[in-house]
């Protein structure tokens, strides 16, 4: 329990320090200036070196786009592989994604919450 509280406190500080940078990156995604760019996965964008490390586990972000222009951008807070769940800060203006995120918040509010309009903190599978 203590570890969980400390981890949450660290995440909150991380959000405050880097929220403006994440919002700027999200705007670049919406403008199509940042796109998926790795050969091994069709939704991951490895951020160029001029960006600060704002997504843990390689400074990658996930980008999902819909034909109607809606986007979902995933930033890893903690990136785990194999069977361990990851934690994310997620921006979305896609109504279907927002419904899924809101359902996660409602189901497990101690692990998932809305940060502000269109922004969520999600633990586990998205």
N, C-alpha and C positions, 0 to 999 in steps of 0.2 A: 504494500500500500504506500509506503514511504517513497519507494522508487517511482511509482506512478505519479505521485504529487510533484516530485522534483522534475520528472520528465515533462509534465504539463506546464510547470512554471517556465522551464527552458523554452518550450515551444511558444509560449505566449511572448516571451522576450524576443525570440526569433521573429515572430510575426510583426511585432512593433518595429523592430530595427529594419526589416526588409520588405515591409508591405508596399511601400512606394515603388521599390525596384520590381517587385512581382507584378504590381499593377501596370508599370511601364512595359514589362515584357509581355503581359497579356494584351496590351494595346498593339504591340508589334505583331503578335500572332493574329489579331483581328484584321490588321492591315496586310496580312500575308507576307510580312517582312521576315518572319520566322516560320519555318515549316519543318515537318519531319525530315531528318537528314541522315539517318543511320541505315546501313544496308540490312541489318539483322532484324529490324522491326519497322513497321509502317506507320507508327504513331509517335515514336520518340524523336525528339529534337535535342541533339547535344549542343548546348549553348556555346557560342564562340568565346574565346578567352577574354574578350573585353568586358564580359559580364561578370559580376561578382558571383561567388558560389552561393546561390540562393536555393538550390535544390540538391539535397544530400544524395550521396551515392553516385557521383559522377557528373553533377551539374546538368543532368538531363531533365527535360520536361516532357510531359505527354500532351499531344495536341490531337483533339478530335474535332472534325468539322462536319457540319451538315450542309446539304445543298441550299438550304434557306439562309445560310450565312451564320448560323449559330455556332458557337465554339465552346469547347470545354478544355481548360488548360490545367494540367495536373503537375504540382510541385511536390517532390518527395520531402517529407520532414525526416522520416527514417525509412530507408530503403532496405528491405530484407529480400532474400531470395529463397527459393525452394518453398518450404511449408510455412515459414514464419510470415505473418502479415506485415504490411507496410503501413505507414501513416502518411497522410497527404494534406496539403492545402490545395483546394480545388476551386477554380473559378469556372462558372458556367452561366451562359445566357440562353441555353437550350432548355426549353420547358420540360422535355422528357427526362433529361439528366437532372434537372432541379427536382422533379418529382421523386426520382430515385434517391437523391441526396437527402431530401426532406424526410423520406420514409426511414432512412438510416438514422437520422437525427431523432425521430420519434421513437424508433425501436430501441436504440441504445444511446440515450442522451449523455451518459457519463463518458462515452468514447467518441461521440460524433456531435458536432454542433455547428450552427450557423455563426460565422464570424461577423458578417455584415452582408448587405445586399449582394447576391451572386457569389459569395465566398463562403467556403465550408472547410472545416477540419474533419477529416474522415479517417477512421482506423479500420484496417482490414480491406477486404475486396471492395472495389467500386463497381 
